[in-house]
């Protein structure tokens, strides 16, 4: 009798708890299982290039957007690997960073992560922002569409009276000549990474980001 009552009590406690847990969205559910095998390597690469306070969650969010962590991903236009680097960009990066990226291997996860992090660093060194979040948003826009386009968009934004050091709600509103499809893709790229995916990786324990 006591055992039956005890079992019933446990069941009454366990059922509400299970209901609660089943209705709580888990950050881990949003991070692909494939990502975990590259986590330590990304941390190592990011800290080597950006220092111990590297925004690892932001880089992870970028890889998430680019390839969903599929090392053999290839886009219809030819972008390759975890970081979806175009062949011409891969060659350029190899020339720019011969010690670490000299052998072009876009489908090698380590090479691809190094390429993404190093390219972001190169862009960040050339882009000023009102704060780290705005700067990194511009870095991402440039990674996706090229630094030249950011410079033109920024110049147009400034000419129209917008803040040239702020991406969100400022530079992102101006199009210096991209096609509508390219413009939409480019504007969605930083928003998805920094306003959606970054928070998921921070919540999953991947370290700090740049906008949260």
Backbone as numpy.savetxt, mean C-alpha at the origin, in Angstrom:
# Nx Ny Nz CAx CAy CAz Cx Cy Cz
-27.25 -34.27 37.59 -28.09 -33.07 37.59 -27.22 -31.82 37.59
-26.21 -31.83 38.51 -25.29 -30.70 38.58 -24.53 -30.55 37.27
-24.09 -31.70 36.72 -23.35 -31.68 35.47 -24.22 -31.11 34.34
-25.50 -31.47 34.34 -26.42 -30.99 33.31 -26.60 -29.49 33.42
-26.75 -28.99 34.69 -26.92 -27.55 34.89 -25.65 -26.80 34.48
-24.50 -27.38 34.84 -23.23 -26.76 34.49 -23.06 -26.68 32.99
-23.40 -27.77 32.29 -23.31 -27.79 30.83 -24.23 -26.75 30.22
-25.44 -26.62 30.81 -26.38 -25.63 30.30 -25.87 -24.22 30.51
-25.23 -23.97 31.68 -24.67 -22.66 31.96 -23.57 -22.31 30.98
-22.69 -23.29 30.73 -21.60 -23.07 29.78 -22.15 -22.76 28.40
-23.21 -23.48 28.03 -23.81 -23.28 26.71 -24.41 -21.89 26.61
-25.08 -21.43 27.70 -25.69 -20.10 27.69 -24.64 -19.00 27.58
-23.48 -19.22 28.20 -22.40 -18.24 28.12 -21.72 -18.29 26.76
-21.50 -19.51 26.27 -20.74 -19.69 25.04 -21.50 -19.19 23.82
-22.82 -19.40 23.79 -23.60 -19.01 22.62 -23.58 -17.50 22.37
-23.84 -16.66 23.40 -23.76 -15.22 23.16 -22.36 -14.78 22.75
-21.32 -15.37 23.39 -19.95 -15.02 23.06 -19.65 -15.37 21.61
-20.08 -16.55 21.18 -19.87 -16.95 19.79 -20.59 -16.01 18.84
-21.80 -15.60 19.24 -22.56 -14.68 18.39 -21.85 -13.35 18.26
-21.28 -12.89 19.38 -20.55 -11.62 19.35 -19.32 -11.72 18.46
-18.53 -12.79 18.67 -17.30 -12.96 17.90 -17.58 -13.11 16.42
-18.66 -13.81 16.10 -19.00 -14.02 14.69 -19.44 -12.75 14.00
-19.84 -11.74 14.78 -20.32 -10.50 14.20 -19.29 -9.38 14.26
-18.11 -9.68 14.80 -17.04 -8.70 14.84 -16.13 -8.90 13.64
-16.01 -7.89 12.76 -15.14 -8.05 11.60 -13.69 -8.17 12.03
-13.00 -9.13 11.54 -11.60 -9.35 11.91 -10.67 -8.74 10.89
-9.68 -7.98 11.37 -8.70 -7.39 10.45 -7.92 -8.48 9.74
-7.68 -9.59 10.47 -6.92 -10.68 9.87 -7.65 -11.27 8.67
-8.98 -11.22 8.69 -9.75 -11.77 7.58 -9.56 -10.94 6.32
-9.16 -9.66 6.50 -8.97 -8.77 5.37 -7.56 -8.87 4.79
-6.65 -9.48 5.52 -5.27 -9.65 5.06 -5.13 -11.04 4.45
-4.80 -11.13 3.16 -4.70 -12.45 2.52 -3.70 -13.35 3.23
-3.99 -14.62 3.27 -3.08 -15.58 3.91 -1.70 -15.55 3.25
-1.69 -15.27 1.95 -0.41 -15.23 1.22 0.53 -14.16 1.75
-0.03 -13.13 2.38 0.79 -12.02 2.85 1.72 -12.42 3.98
1.29 -13.35 4.83 2.06 -13.67 6.03 3.47 -14.17 5.73
3.64 -14.90 4.64 4.97 -15.45 4.35 5.98 -14.37 3.95
5.48 -13.18 3.59 6.36 -12.09 3.16 6.49 -11.00 4.22
5.81 -11.16 5.32 5.76 -10.10 6.34 7.14 -9.75 6.89
7.87 -10.74 7.33 9.19 -10.49 7.92 10.14 -9.86 6.91
10.08 -10.33 5.67 10.96 -9.79 4.63 10.61 -8.34 4.33
9.33 -8.01 4.30 8.93 -6.62 4.05 9.40 -5.72 5.17
9.28 -6.16 6.41 9.75 -5.37 7.55 11.24 -5.11 7.42
12.00 -6.14 7.10 13.46 -6.01 6.97 13.82 -5.00 5.88
13.19 -5.14 4.73 13.49 -4.27 3.59 13.08 -2.83 3.89
11.89 -2.66 4.45 11.38 -1.31 4.74 12.25 -0.59 5.76
12.66 -1.29 6.81 13.48 -0.65 7.83 14.88 -0.35 7.34
15.40 -1.18 6.44 16.72 -0.92 5.87 16.71 0.34 5.01
15.59 0.59 4.35 15.49 1.72 3.42 14.93 2.98 4.08
14.01 2.81 5.02 13.30 3.95 5.62 13.60 4.16 7.09
14.34 3.26 7.72 14.62 3.39 9.14 13.67 2.54 9.98
13.92 2.51 11.28 13.15 1.66 12.18 11.68 2.06 12.28
11.38 3.32 11.95 9.99 3.77 12.00 9.33 3.71 10.62
9.81 2.84 9.77 9.26 2.70 8.42 7.76 2.38 8.48
6.97 2.98 7.58 5.52 2.73 7.56 5.19 1.40 6.89
5.51 0.32 7.57 5.36 -1.02 6.98 3.92 -1.30 6.57
2.96 -0.85 7.38 1.55 -1.10 7.05 1.16 -0.42 5.75
1.74 0.74 5.47 1.45 1.44 4.21 2.01 0.66 3.02
3.22 0.15 3.17 3.81 -0.65 2.08 3.00 -1.94 1.87
2.60 -2.56 2.96 1.80 -3.78 2.85 0.48 -3.50 2.14
-0.12 -2.37 2.47 -1.38 -1.98 1.82 -1.17 -1.75 0.33
0.00 -1.21 -0.02 0.30 -0.98 -1.43 0.47 -2.30 -2.19
1.18 -3.24 -1.59 1.33 -4.56 -2.21 -0.04 -5.22 -2.35
-0.86 -5.06 -1.33 -2.22 -5.62 -1.36 -2.98 -5.09 -2.57
-2.90 -3.79 -2.79 -3.60 -3.19 -3.92 -3.01 -3.64 -5.26
-1.70 -3.77 -5.31 -1.04 -4.10 -6.57 -1.28 -5.54 -7.01
-1.11 -6.47 -6.11 -1.09 -7.89 -6.53 -1.85 -8.84 -5.63
-2.42 -8.32 -4.54 -3.03 -9.20 -3.53 -2.04 -10.27 -3.07
-0.75 -9.89 -3.08 0.32 -10.74 -2.58 0.58 -11.98 -3.44
0.22 -11.92 -4.69 0.52 -13.03 -5.61 1.85 -12.73 -6.31
2.88 -13.50 -5.99 4.22 -13.21 -6.49 4.33 -13.33 -8.00
3.44 -14.14 -8.59 3.49 -14.37 -10.04 2.42 -13.57 -10.79
1.88 -12.54 -10.16 0.84 -11.74 -10.80 1.38 -11.01 -12.02
0.57 -10.96 -13.06 0.92 -10.20 -14.26 -0.34 -9.53 -14.78
-0.26 -8.22 -14.97 -1.43 -7.46 -15.40 -1.58 -7.53 -16.91
-2.74 -7.17 -17.44 -2.95 -7.17 -18.90 -1.98 -6.26 -19.65
-1.47 -5.23 -18.96 -0.54 -4.31 -19.64 0.92 -4.70 -19.42
1.16 -5.79 -18.66 2.52 -6.30 -18.53 3.21 -6.06 -17.20
2.55 -5.40 -16.25 3.15 -5.19 -14.93 3.32 -6.54 -14.23
4.43 -6.69 -13.49 4.80 -8.01 -12.98 5.11 -8.03 -11.49
4.81 -9.17 -10.87 5.25 -9.44 -9.51 4.42 -8.79 -8.42
4.90 -8.92 -7.19 4.19 -8.39 -6.03 3.93 -6.89 -6.14
4.91 -6.17 -6.67 4.77 -4.72 -6.79 4.27 -4.25 -8.13
3.96 -5.19 -9.02 3.43 -4.87 -10.35 4.27 -3.80 -11.06
5.56 -4.08 -11.16 6.49 -3.18 -11.83 6.49 -3.46 -13.33
6.40 -2.41 -14.12 6.47 -2.56 -15.57 7.90 -2.92 -15.97
8.09 -3.69 -17.04 9.44 -4.10 -17.47 10.40 -2.93 -17.65
9.94 -1.85 -18.27 10.82 -0.70 -18.49 11.21 -0.05 -17.16
10.27 0.01 -16.23 10.56 0.57 -14.91 11.52 -0.33 -14.15
11.37 -1.64 -14.31 12.27 -2.59 -13.64 13.71 -2.38 -14.09
13.90 -2.19 -15.39 15.25 -1.95 -15.92 15.80 -0.64 -15.37
14.98 0.39 -15.34 15.40 1.69 -14.82 15.78 1.60 -13.35
14.99 0.88 -12.56 15.29 0.71 -11.14 16.58 -0.07 -10.93
16.82 -1.05 -11.79 18.06 -1.83 -11.70 19.28 -0.95 -11.96
19.13 0.00 -12.86 20.23 0.94 -13.14 20.39 1.94 -12.00
19.27 2.30 -11.38 19.28 3.29 -10.30 19.83 2.70 -9.00
19.52 1.42 -8.76 19.96 0.74 -7.54 20.69 -0.56 -7.91
21.86 -0.46 -8.52 22.56 -1.66 -9.01 22.96 -2.65 -7.92
23.22 -2.16 -6.72 23.66 -3.05 -5.65 22.55 -3.97 -5.15
21.32 -3.48 -5.14 20.21 -4.27 -4.60 19.24 -4.78 -5.66
19.15 -4.06 -6.79 18.18 -4.43 -7.82 18.83 -4.69 -9.17
20.15 -4.88 -9.16 20.91 -5.02 -10.40 20.43 -6.14 -11.31
20.08 -7.27 -10.72 19.54 -8.38 -11.51 18.02 -8.28 -11.53
17.47 -7.96 -12.68 16.02 -7.75 -12.79 15.27 -9.06 -12.62
14.54 -9.19 -11.51 13.79 -10.41 -11.20 12.42 -10.06 -10.64
11.52 -9.54 -11.45 10.23 -9.07 -10.95 9.38 -10.14 -10.27
9.61 -11.41 -10.61 8.82 -12.48 -9.99 9.50 -13.06 -8.75
10.67 -12.52 -8.42 11.33 -12.86 -7.16 10.73 -11.96 -6.08
10.06 -12.53 -5.07 9.38 -11.70 -4.07 10.29 -10.68 -3.40
11.51 -11.07 -3.05 12.42 -10.14 -2.40 12.77 -8.99 -3.33
13.08 -9.29 -4.58 13.40 -8.24 -5.55 12.21 -7.30 -5.71
11.03 -7.85 -5.84 9.84 -7.04 -6.07 9.53 -6.13 -4.89
9.66 -6.65 -3.67 9.43 -5.83 -2.49 10.49 -4.74 -2.37
11.74 -5.07 -2.68 12.80 -4.07 -2.67 12.53 -2.98 -3.69
12.06 -3.38 -4.87 11.77 -2.42 -5.93 10.68 -1.45 -5.48
9.62 -1.98 -4.90 8.51 -1.14 -4.46 8.96 -0.16 -3.38
9.63 -0.66 -2.36 10.06 0.18 -1.24 11.10 1.20 -1.68
12.04 0.79 -2.54 13.09 1.70 -3.00 12.53 2.78 -3.91
11.61 2.41 -4.77 10.99 3.39 -5.66 10.18 4.40 -4.84
9.46 3.92 -3.84 8.72 4.83 -2.96 9.67 5.79 -2.26
10.81 5.29 -1.81 11.80 6.14 -1.15 12.33 7.20 -2.11
12.65 6.78 -3.33 13.16 7.70 -4.35 12.14 8.80 -4.62
10.88 8.43 -4.72 9.82 9.41 -4.97 9.65 10.34 -3.76
9.66 9.79 -2.56 9.47 10.59 -1.35 10.57 11.65 -1.21
11.77 11.31 -1.64 12.88 12.26 -1.57 12.68 13.45 -2.51
11.76 13.34 -3.44 11.52 14.38 -4.44 10.16 15.05 -4.31
9.39 14.64 -3.32 8.03 15.16 -3.16 7.85 15.73 -1.75
7.38 16.96 -1.68 7.06 17.57 -0.40 5.56 17.53 -0.18
5.17 17.33 1.08 3.76 17.31 1.43 3.52 18.04 2.73
2.28 18.41 2.97 1.94 19.13 4.19 2.22 18.27 5.43
2.09 16.97 5.28 2.41 16.03 6.35 2.73 14.68 5.71
3.05 13.69 6.53 3.47 12.39 6.00 2.37 11.72 5.19
1.13 11.89 5.62 0.01 11.27 4.91 -0.14 11.86 3.51
-0.13 13.19 3.43 -0.28 13.86 2.13 0.90 13.55 1.21
2.11 13.54 1.79 3.29 13.23 0.98 3.21 11.82 0.41
2.84 10.86 1.26 2.81 9.48 0.78 1.69 9.26 -0.24
0.60 10.00 -0.11 -0.46 9.92 -1.11 0.09 10.35 -2.48
0.93 11.37 -2.49 1.53 11.83 -3.74 2.57 10.84 -4.25
3.28 10.20 -3.32 4.21 9.14 -3.70 3.45 8.02 -4.42
2.32 7.65 -3.87 1.53 6.57 -4.46 0.97 6.97 -5.82
0.51 8.20 -5.94 0.02 8.68 -7.23 1.12 8.60 -8.27
2.34 8.95 -7.87 3.48 8.92 -8.79 3.90 7.49 -9.11
3.85 6.61 -8.13 4.17 5.20 -8.37 3.22 4.63 -9.41
1.97 5.02 -9.31 0.94 4.51 -10.22 0.99 5.15 -11.60
1.22 6.45 -11.64 1.09 7.14 -12.92 2.30 7.92 -13.39
3.34 7.99 -12.56 4.54 8.71 -12.96 4.68 10.05 -12.25
5.90 10.39 -11.88 6.18 11.65 -11.19 5.85 12.85 -12.06
6.07 12.73 -13.36 5.79 13.84 -14.26 4.34 14.29 -14.21
3.42 13.33 -14.13 2.01 13.67 -14.05 1.69 14.37 -12.74
2.30 13.92 -11.65 2.06 14.58 -10.37 2.52 16.03 -10.44
3.67 16.26 -11.02 4.20 17.63 -11.13 3.24 18.51 -11.92
2.69 17.98 -13.02 1.76 18.76 -13.83 0.44 19.01 -13.08
-0.06 17.97 -12.42 -1.30 18.14 -11.66 -1.10 19.14 -10.52
0.04 19.08 -9.90 0.35 19.97 -8.78 0.43 21.42 -9.25
1.06 21.61 -10.39 1.18 22.96 -10.96 -0.19 23.53 -11.29
-1.06 22.69 -11.86 -2.42 23.12 -12.19 -3.20 23.45 -10.92
-3.07 22.62 -9.91 -3.76 22.85 -8.64 -3.35 24.18 -8.03
-2.05 24.46 -8.06 -1.53 25.71 -7.51 -2.06 26.90 -8.29
-2.11 26.78 -9.61 -2.61 27.86 -10.46 -4.08 28.15 -10.20
-4.81 27.14 -9.76 -6.24 27.29 -9.48 -6.50 27.69 -8.02
-5.43 27.92 -7.27 -5.59 28.38 -5.90 -5.67 27.28 -4.86
-5.44 26.03 -5.26 -5.47 24.91 -4.31 -4.10 24.75 -3.65
-4.08 24.08 -2.53 -2.82 23.87 -1.80 -1.99 22.81 -2.52
-0.80 23.17 -3.04 0.03 22.22 -3.76 0.76 21.22 -2.88
0.59 21.35 -1.57 1.23 20.41 -0.64 0.24 19.42 -0.04
-1.01 19.51 -0.49 -2.06 18.62 0.01 -2.65 17.82 -1.14
-2.69 16.51 -0.98 -3.25 15.65 -2.02 -4.76 15.50 -1.88
-5.19 14.98 -0.74 -6.61 14.67 -0.56 -7.46 15.94 -0.54
-8.41 16.01 -1.44 -9.29 17.16 -1.52 -8.67 18.38 -2.17
-7.43 18.27 -2.59 -6.75 19.41 -3.22 -6.19 19.00 -4.58
-4.94 18.56 -4.63 -4.33 18.18 -5.91 -5.14 17.10 -6.62
-5.68 16.17 -5.86 -6.39 15.05 -6.48 -7.59 15.48 -7.32
-8.06 16.71 -7.14 -9.23 17.19 -7.89 -8.88 17.67 -9.30
-7.58 17.83 -9.56 -7.17 18.45 -10.82 -6.52 17.45 -11.78
-6.88 17.58 -13.03 -6.37 16.69 -14.08 -5.67 17.53 -15.14
-4.37 17.35 -15.24 -3.57 18.13 -16.19 -3.54 17.53 -17.59
-4.37 16.50 -17.84 -4.44 15.98 -19.19 -4.52 14.48 -19.34
-4.60 13.74 -18.26 -4.74 12.28 -18.37 -6.09 11.93 -18.99
-6.16 10.73 -19.54 -7.46 10.22 -19.99 -8.35 10.04 -18.77
-9.65 10.03 -18.97 -10.58 9.89 -17.85 -10.34 8.58 -17.11
-10.10 7.50 -17.84 -9.86 6.20 -17.21 -8.60 6.22 -16.36
-7.52 6.81 -16.91 -6.26 6.89 -16.18 -6.40 7.78 -14.96
-7.15 8.87 -15.11 -7.38 9.80 -14.00 -8.12 9.11 -12.86
-9.17 8.39 -13.19 -9.96 7.70 -12.16 -9.12 6.64 -11.45
-8.36 5.88 -12.21 -7.52 4.85 -11.60 -6.50 5.48 -10.66
-5.87 6.56 -11.13 -4.83 7.19 -10.33 -5.37 7.80 -9.05
-6.55 8.37 -9.11 -7.13 8.97 -7.90 -7.63 7.92 -6.92
-8.08 6.81 -7.45 -8.53 5.75 -6.56 -7.39 5.03 -5.87
-6.23 5.02 -6.50 -5.07 4.27 -5.99 -4.64 4.71 -4.59
-4.31 5.99 -4.36 -3.93 6.39 -3.00 -5.06 6.25 -1.99
-6.29 6.50 -2.42 -7.42 6.42 -1.49 -7.64 4.99 -0.99
-7.61 4.04 -1.89 -7.80 2.65 -1.47 -6.70 2.22 -0.51
-5.47 2.56 -0.84 -4.33 2.12 -0.04 -4.31 2.78 1.33
-4.47 4.10 1.37 -4.31 4.83 2.62 -5.59 4.99 3.43
-6.73 4.93 2.78 -7.99 5.12 3.50 -8.72 3.81 3.80
-8.28 2.72 3.17 -8.94 1.43 3.42 -7.94 0.37 3.87
-7.00 0.02 3.01 -6.13 -1.12 3.28 -5.12 -0.87 4.39
-4.60 0.36 4.50 -3.61 0.64 5.54 -4.17 0.33 6.93
-5.39 0.73 7.19 -6.01 0.49 8.50 -6.13 -1.00 8.80
-6.40 -1.79 7.77 -6.52 -3.23 7.96 -5.19 -3.84 8.39
-4.10 -3.38 7.79 -2.79 -3.94 8.13 -2.31 -3.42 9.49
-2.64 -2.20 9.83 -2.31 -1.70 11.17 -3.05 -2.53 12.22
-4.33 -2.76 11.99 -5.13 -3.55 12.93 -4.64 -4.98 13.05
-4.04 -5.49 11.97 -3.53 -6.86 11.97 -2.12 -6.96 12.54
-1.58 -5.82 13.01 -0.29 -5.84 13.67 0.92 -5.71 12.78
0.75 -5.10 11.61 1.86 -4.94 10.67 2.67 -3.68 10.92
2.47 -3.02 12.03 3.23 -1.81 12.31 2.47 -0.56 11.94
3.21 0.54 11.84 2.56 1.83 11.62 2.36 2.14 10.14
1.46 3.08 9.91 1.22 3.56 8.56 1.61 5.02 8.47
0.98 5.76 7.57 1.29 7.18 7.43 0.07 8.07 7.64
-1.12 7.50 7.56 -2.33 8.31 7.69 -3.11 8.04 8.97
-2.73 7.02 9.74 -3.43 6.71 10.99 -2.44 6.66 12.14
